[in-house]
Amino acid sequence: YRRIYVDGMQTSEHIAIVERAIGRPLKSTEEIHHVNQKRADNSQTNLVVCPNHKYHHLLHMRQAALDACGHAGWRKCTICKQYGPPESMNPHVRYAYHDDCKREYQRNRQLKKENHADA
């Protein structure tokens, strides 16, 4: 991030631009998202204020899904790495997976455990 001076204080350029645009300092929980994901592009139209890190992460997840499969709302299975609609996934707090993938994963894990015990 490019650093600049505002009122004698050093800050990141994108922060200064956003704070000037919204007319107040950013809250400690707020983060700035670059829409086109180019951190050097600090144009006002490329900057979005996120209320917290979780929301900022959600924007990145949705953009990755849109780029990968054309559906921003789809989730990526942590096991097979394929995207699918949320209703076809078993959601977890941090990840999602297909039920079939989870069963196969658990079966393979059990077989591995049994083979290791036999050795």
WOTALIN-V36121 format. One record per pair of residues at least 4 apart in sequence whose ideal C-beta (glycine too) atoms are under 6 Angstrom apart, sorted by the first residue. I is the first residue (numbers start at 1). J is the second residue. D is the distance in whole Angstrom. If there is no record, write none. Layout:
[[I,J,D] [I,J,D]]
This chain:
[[1,12,4] [2,13,4] [3,10,5] [4,13,5] [4,16,6] [5,10,6] [6,11,6] [6,16,5] [11,15,5] [11,16,5] [13,42,5] [14,32,5] [14,42,5] [14,47,6] [17,42,5] [18,32,6] [18,47,5] [18,49,6] [19,25,6] [21,44,6] [26,30,4] [29,52,5] [30,49,6] [31,50,5] [31,53,6] [31,56,4] [32,47,6] [33,48,4] [33,50,5] [33,56,5] [33,59,5] [34,39,6] [34,46,6] [35,46,5] [36,41,6] [36,46,6] [41,46,5] [50,55,4] [50,56,4] [51,55,5] [62,72,4] [65,72,5] [65,74,5] [65,83,6] [66,72,4] [68,83,6] [69,74,6] [69,83,4] [74,83,4] [74,84,6] [74,85,6] [75,86,5] [75,89,5] [75,96,4] [76,83,5] [77,82,5] [77,97,5] [77,98,5] [77,101,6] [78,95,4] [78,97,5] [79,97,5] [79,101,4] [79,105,5] [80,101,5] [84,88,4] [84,89,6] [89,96,4] [90,97,6] [90,99,6] [91,96,5] [97,101,5] [97,102,5]]
